[in-house]
Amino acid sequence: MKPVNALTLSCRLGAIAVLAGLAACSTGARNWTKSGGDDNQRNADYAECRSEMRAVTKQSADIDQDITASRGGDWRKMGDYGSQRSQLTGGDADYAAQIMQSCMTDKGYRPL
């Protein structure tokens, strides 16, 4: 049996990895263009938007981690752990993508 702290740590790492991966895959810096913009500026603007997105979604990820830590055992017993985790992280990924879209659009970029 795993100690409670190990479950909490694994859930936290999993949530962070999923959010970062989904956000990075869905809106990579190369997927944006701006008239007159160069690669260095686009990469810098993208990094700034990613930082903003992470700051805004941190609270939600922390809440999801707490929910998973407290309910994870019940979900495993019911055989529903993967489905429940997918629901939590799916909404977070959508929100993160919206933040990235808004930030990059505000900086004058449009998606390719």
C-alpha positions as protocol buffer text, in pm:
chain_id: "A"
residue {
  index: 1
  type: MET
  ca { x: 0 y: 0 z: 0 }
}
residue {
  index: 2
  type: LYS
  ca { x: 133 y: 342 z: -95 }
}
residue {
  index: 3
  type: PRO
  ca { x: 165 y: 611 z: 167 }
}
residue {
  index: 4
  type: VAL
  ca { x: -85 y: 894 z: 129 }
}
residue {
  index: 5
  type: ASN
  ca { x: 195 y: 1141 z: 48 }
}
residue {
  index: 6
  type: ALA
  ca { x: 311 y: 928 z: -245 }
}
residue {
  index: 7
  type: LEU
  ca { x: -38 y: 934 z: -395 }
}
residue {
  index: 8
  type: THR
  ca { x: -59 y: 1309 z: -352 }
}
residue {
  index: 9
  type: LEU
  ca { x: 279 y: 1364 z: -515 }
}
residue {
  index: 10
  type: SER
  ca { x: 203 y: 1136 z: -808 }
}
residue {
  index: 11
  type: CYS
  ca { x: -131 y: 1308 z: -864 }
}
residue {
  index: 12
  type: ARG
  ca { x: 29 y: 1649 z: -853 }
}
residue {
  index: 13
  type: LEU
  ca { x: 300 y: 1551 z: -1101 }
}
residue {
  index: 14
  type: GLY
  ca { x: 46 y: 1386 z: -1326 }
}
residue {
  index: 15
  type: ALA
  ca { x: -181 y: 1689 z: -1333 }
}
residue {
  index: 16
  type: ILE
  ca { x: 107 y: 1925 z: -1405 }
}
residue {
  index: 17
  type: ALA
  ca { x: 240 y: 1703 z: -1683 }
}
residue {
  index: 18
  type: VAL
  ca { x: -101 y: 1667 z: -1846 }
}
residue {
  index: 19
  type: LEU
  ca { x: -177 y: 2039 z: -1833 }
}
residue {
  index: 20
  type: ALA
  ca { x: 163 y: 2144 z: -1961 }
}
residue {
  index: 21
  type: GLY
  ca { x: 159 y: 1882 z: -2234 }
}
residue {
  index: 22
  type: LEU
  ca { x: -187 y: 1966 z: -2357 }
}
residue {
  index: 23
  type: ALA
  ca { x: -123 y: 2337 z: -2353 }
}
residue {
  index: 24
  type: ALA
  ca { x: 208 y: 2297 z: -2535 }
}
residue {
  index: 25
  type: CYS
  ca { x: 66 y: 2064 z: -2799 }
}
residue {
  index: 26
  type: SER
  ca { x: -247 y: 2261 z: -2868 }
}
residue {
  index: 27
  type: THR
  ca { x: -87 y: 2602 z: -2911 }
}
residue {
  index: 28
  type: GLY
  ca { x: 283 y: 2579 z: -2992 }
}
residue {
  index: 29
  type: ALA
  ca { x: 474 y: 2900 z: -3070 }
}
residue {
  index: 30
  type: ARG
  ca { x: 511 y: 2799 z: -3435 }
}
residue {
  index: 31
  type: ASN
  ca { x: 132 y: 2784 z: -3468 }
}
residue {
  index: 32
  type: TRP
  ca { x: 102 y: 3163 z: -3445 }
}
residue {
  index: 33
  type: THR
  ca { x: 180 y: 3436 z: -3696 }
}
residue {
  index: 34
  type: LYS
  ca { x: 194 y: 3813 z: -3684 }
}
residue {
  index: 35
  type: SER
  ca { x: 249 y: 4052 z: -3969 }
}
residue {
  index: 36
  type: GLY
  ca { x: 599 y: 4195 z: -3941 }
}
residue {
  index: 37
  type: GLY
  ca { x: 688 y: 3972 z: -3645 }
}
residue {
  index: 38
  type: ASP
  ca { x: 1004 y: 3765 z: -3624 }
}
residue {
  index: 39
  type: ASP
  ca { x: 1068 y: 3425 z: -3464 }
}
residue {
  index: 40
  type: ASN
  ca { x: 1248 y: 3566 z: -3160 }
}
residue {
  index: 41
  type: GLN
  ca { x: 965 y: 3803 z: -3074 }
}
residue {
  index: 42
  type: ARG
  ca { x: 702 y: 3535 z: -3133 }
}
residue {
  index: 43
  type: ASN
  ca { x: 888 y: 3293 z: -2905 }
}
residue {
  index: 44
  type: ALA
  ca { x: 923 y: 3557 z: -2634 }
}
residue {
  index: 45
  type: ASP
  ca { x: 554 y: 3651 z: -2657 }
}
residue {
  index: 46
  type: TYR
  ca { x: 455 y: 3285 z: -2651 }
}
residue {
  index: 47
  type: ALA
  ca { x: 671 y: 3222 z: -2342 }
}
residue {
  index: 48
  type: GLU
  ca { x: 509 y: 3519 z: -2169 }
}
residue {
  index: 49
  type: CYS
  ca { x: 161 y: 3391 z: -2252 }
}
residue {
  index: 50
  type: ARG
  ca { x: 250 y: 3041 z: -2129 }
}
residue {
  index: 51
  type: SER
  ca { x: 371 y: 3187 z: -1803 }
}
residue {
  index: 52
  type: GLU
  ca { x: 47 y: 3380 z: -1767 }
}
residue {
  index: 53
  type: MET
  ca { x: -155 y: 3067 z: -1850 }
}
residue {
  index: 54
  type: ARG
  ca { x: 30 y: 2863 z: -1586 }
}
residue {
  index: 55
  type: ALA
  ca { x: -26 y: 3130 z: -1321 }
}
residue {
  index: 56
  type: VAL
  ca { x: -398 y: 3151 z: -1397 }
}
residue {
  index: 57
  type: THR
  ca { x: -455 y: 2773 z: -1410 }
}
residue {
  index: 58
  type: LYS
  ca { x: -244 y: 2689 z: -1103 }
}
residue {
  index: 59
  type: GLN
  ca { x: -532 y: 2727 z: -858 }
}
residue {
  index: 60
  type: SER
  ca { x: -754 y: 2501 z: -1066 }
}
residue {
  index: 61
  type: ALA
  ca { x: -480 y: 2239 z: -1094 }
}
residue {
  index: 62
  type: ASP
  ca { x: -425 y: 2254 z: -719 }
}
residue {
  index: 63
  type: ILE
  ca { x: -797 y: 2202 z: -657 }
}
residue {
  index: 64
  type: ASP
  ca { x: -803 y: 1907 z: -898 }
}
residue {
  index: 65
  type: GLN
  ca { x: -505 y: 1759 z: -717 }
}
residue {
  index: 66
  type: ASP
  ca { x: -685 y: 1789 z: -383 }
}
residue {
  index: 67
  type: ILE
  ca { x: -998 y: 1628 z: -525 }
}
residue {
  index: 68
  type: THR
  ca { x: -796 y: 1342 z: -671 }
}
residue {
  index: 69
  type: ALA
  ca { x: -605 y: 1291 z: -348 }
}
residue {
  index: 70
  type: SER
  ca { x: -924 y: 1274 z: -143 }
}
residue {
  index: 71
  type: ARG
  ca { x: -1142 y: 1079 z: -389 }
}
residue {
  index: 72
  type: GLY
  ca { x: -880 y: 878 z: -579 }
}
residue {
  index: 73
  type: GLY
  ca { x: -917 y: 571 z: -358 }
}
residue {
  index: 74
  type: ASP
  ca { x: -1292 y: 566 z: -407 }
}
residue {
  index: 75
  type: TRP
  ca { x: -1255 y: 608 z: -782 }
}
residue {
  index: 76
  type: ARG
  ca { x: -1008 y: 319 z: -795 }
}
residue {
  index: 77
  type: LYS
  ca { x: -1245 y: 94 z: -601 }
}
residue {
  index: 78
  type: MET
  ca { x: -1524 y: 177 z: -846 }
}
residue {
  index: 79
  type: GLY
  ca { x: -1292 y: 126 z: -1144 }
}
residue {
  index: 80
  type: ASP
  ca { x: -1356 y: 483 z: -1252 }
}
residue {
  index: 81
  type: TYR
  ca { x: -1022 y: 651 z: -1174 }
}
residue {
  index: 82
  type: GLY
  ca { x: -916 y: 721 z: -1533 }
}
residue {
  index: 83
  type: SER
  ca { x: -1252 y: 861 z: -1634 }
}
residue {
  index: 84
  type: GLN
  ca { x: -1271 y: 1093 z: -1335 }
}
residue {
  index: 85
  type: ARG
  ca { x: -914 y: 1221 z: -1389 }
}
residue {
  index: 86
  type: SER
  ca { x: -987 y: 1279 z: -1757 }
}
residue {
  index: 87
  type: GLN
  ca { x: -1288 y: 1490 z: -1669 }
}
residue {
  index: 88
  type: LEU
  ca { x: -1085 y: 1704 z: -1431 }
}
residue {
  index: 89
  type: THR
  ca { x: -789 y: 1759 z: -1663 }
}
residue {
  index: 90
  type: GLY
  ca { x: -1000 y: 1795 z: -1979 }
}
residue {
  index: 91
  type: GLY
  ca { x: -1174 y: 2107 z: -1853 }
}
residue {
  index: 92
  type: ASP
  ca { x: -845 y: 2250 z: -1733 }
}
residue {
  index: 93
  type: ALA
  ca { x: -683 y: 2194 z: -2070 }
}
residue {
  index: 94
  type: ASP
  ca { x: -968 y: 2373 z: -2248 }
}
residue {
  index: 95
  type: TYR
  ca { x: -937 y: 2667 z: -2009 }
}
residue {
  index: 96
  type: ALA
  ca { x: -559 y: 2679 z: -2056 }
}
residue {
  index: 97
  type: ALA
  ca { x: -600 y: 2681 z: -2436 }
}
residue {
  index: 98
  type: GLN
  ca { x: -850 y: 2969 z: -2410 }
}
residue {
  index: 99
  type: ILE
  ca { x: -606 y: 3171 z: -2202 }
}
residue {
  index: 100
  type: MET
  ca { x: -325 y: 3111 z: -2453 }
}
residue {
  index: 101
  type: GLN
  ca { x: -553 y: 3201 z: -2744 }
}
residue {
  index: 102
  type: SER
  ca { x: -664 y: 3523 z: -2577 }
}
residue {
  index: 103
  type: CYS
  ca { x: -313 y: 3627 z: -2475 }
}
residue {
  index: 104
  type: MET
  ca { x: -158 y: 3566 z: -2817 }
}
residue {
  index: 105
  type: THR
  ca { x: -450 y: 3735 z: -2993 }
}
residue {
  index: 106
  type: ASP
  ca { x: -414 y: 4036 z: -2763 }
}
residue {
  index: 107
  type: LYS
  ca { x: -49 y: 4060 z: -2873 }
}
residue {
  index: 108
  type: GLY
  ca { x: -157 y: 4080 z: -3238 }
}
residue {
  index: 109
  type: TYR
  ca { x: -104 y: 3715 z: -3341 }
}
residue {
  index: 110
  type: ARG
  ca { x: -344 y: 3490 z: -3521 }
}
residue {
  index: 111
  type: PRO
  ca { x: -342 y: 3111 z: -3525 }
}
residue {
  index: 112
  type: LEU
  ca { x: -215 y: 2939 z: -3839 }
}
